[in-house]
């Protein structure tokens, strides 16, 4: 995504450092407060739906018309799926997150918001749900999307022959990834579309992708069990004050255990 003039028609994208707006788990493990605590201790039952307000929450403006979310099913009781759709509209015959028993899994979702700025989440099986906002669309100012041919810009596996080879992420470690000025992404880009894969994972954990130089948010993009290889799409805001001098970057934080990370840029 690159900067654009105010839109006279259509919508422009505004990336944000990920912000958590819903966590149904008991005990408020995300430490949410105010409007962001709207889902606390409200584990959804099978076959039910619940609303999540996006616009006006966690710094998302009230005039947001759609959002890019990372939606996570946490410790499901049985196999099932989540469907995410504008609040108050008919339930679609589609799914956004598919899960099996006890396995935490996340997926990126692009969804229009209702007139009140909210979404509904239907779960076919009992599971906790976490919702993180990665950005929003509006008719005001923002960035327009540009496509590029997918390119691999990171593969930390030893001997991969790709950038960052041999830089396996240990527990609690962060990799600063240069995304601007590489693989056709201009230095002026405000956000990038990435396919992020974890492999050779040694413990249950998660990754968080966020603007380099910004405080690490309470949010996640990928969640896994040990020995898992999995991927998720991420639309990441690019940092303007990373540690790599003069380079637009994002940070990738690994919570637990060791993992290799593969990143392909797609836009």
Helices and strands as residue ranges (DSSP letters): E 2-4, E 12-23, G 34-37, E 48-53, E 66-74, E 80-86, E 97-99, E 105-112, E 118-123, E 128-138, E 142-144, E 151-155, E 174-178, E 191-199, E 205-211, E 222-224, E 230-237, E 249-254, E 260-265
